[in-house]
Amino acid sequence: MKCLFIQVRYSLKSGCRDDFYQRFRDNNIREMSLTEEGNIEYELYMPQDSGNDVCLLEKWESLQAHEKHMHTLHYAILCELKAKYVKKVEIKKYWLTDFEDAEVEDIKLR
């Protein structure tokens, strides 16, 4: 199985991280995203290497499922939060393949 993995890093305006996080939670953005058809995972976390960043990790069954997500009310609310709190966004997209049936070589670390 192949899935779309999206890694988003929001660089927030100074001192806004807690407010952004709370509004994200209050609007149930994660919970609503997880109910969408084609969503596998949707997690927001605060990286330890920055006090002004939050990261979002998403997994989708298809590009079409993700595109449909971008037309939901909760995505529109997230866009409003980004407009208010975010100064920079970095997005990385990857296609992940399930290697369950692949042969894996046992590598010994020194």
N, C-alpha and C positions, 0 to 999 in steps of 0.2 A: 504494500500500500504506500502511496506517495501522499504527503501532506505539505501544506504551505506553513512555514514557520516564520513569524514576523517578530522582530526585536525592535522595540521603540524606546528611545531614551529622550525624555523631556528635560531640558535644562530650564528650570523655573526662575522667575524673577526672585531676587534675594528676599529671604524670609517668608516665602509663600508656600513652601512644601507642605506643611501641616494643613493649611487651609485647602490647598488643591486636593490632597489625599482625603480629607474629611468630606469635601463636596463630591468627590468621586464615589465614596462609600454611600453618602446620603442619597445619591441619585441611583443607587443600585446598578451602576454601569456594568460591573463584573457579572452580577447575577443575571441581568437581562441578556448579556452577551452569551453567557453559558447556555441559555435556553434556545438559542438560535440553531436552526438546522445547519449542520456542517461544522459547528464549532466543537473543537476537541479540548482546547485549553485556553484560558484567558486569565492571566495573573498580573497584578500590579505589585511592584515591590520597590523598596527604597535602597539603593546601593550604598554600601558602606564607604565607598571612595569619594562621595560627594554629598554635602548637606543640602544642595539645591537641585538635585536630580531625582526623578522617579523613572522607573523602567516598566514597560509593559511587554509581556511575552504572550504571543497568541499562536495557536495552532488551528488550522482550518483544513477541512477535507478537500477543498478545491478553491481555486481563485474566484469562481462564481459565488461561492458561499461568502467569501470575504467581501466581495463587491456588494452583495446584498446587504451585508452588515452595515456598510457605509451609507445606507438609505434608511436606517432605523432612527427612532426618536432618541434612544439613548446614545447613539453615535453623534447626533446633532447636539446633545447636551455636552458630550465630551468636547466637541469642537468649540462650544461656548467657553468651557473651562480653559481650553488651550488658548483661546484669544485673550482671556483675562490674565492668566498666570504664566504662560510659557513664553520664553524668549527665543528658544531654539529647539528644533526637533531633528533627531537622527533616526532614520529608519533603515533597517537591513531586512531583506527578504531572502529566504532560502527554501528550496524544495528538499524535503527530507524523504528518504526511502527507508522502508522497513526492511531490515536485514535479518529478520527472524530465520529465514531459510538459507541464508548465506553461510558458508563455511568460515569459521573464524580461526585464525592461526594463534596459538598460544604463544605470547611473547613474554619473555622473562626480563624484568627490569634489573639493572645492575645497581 
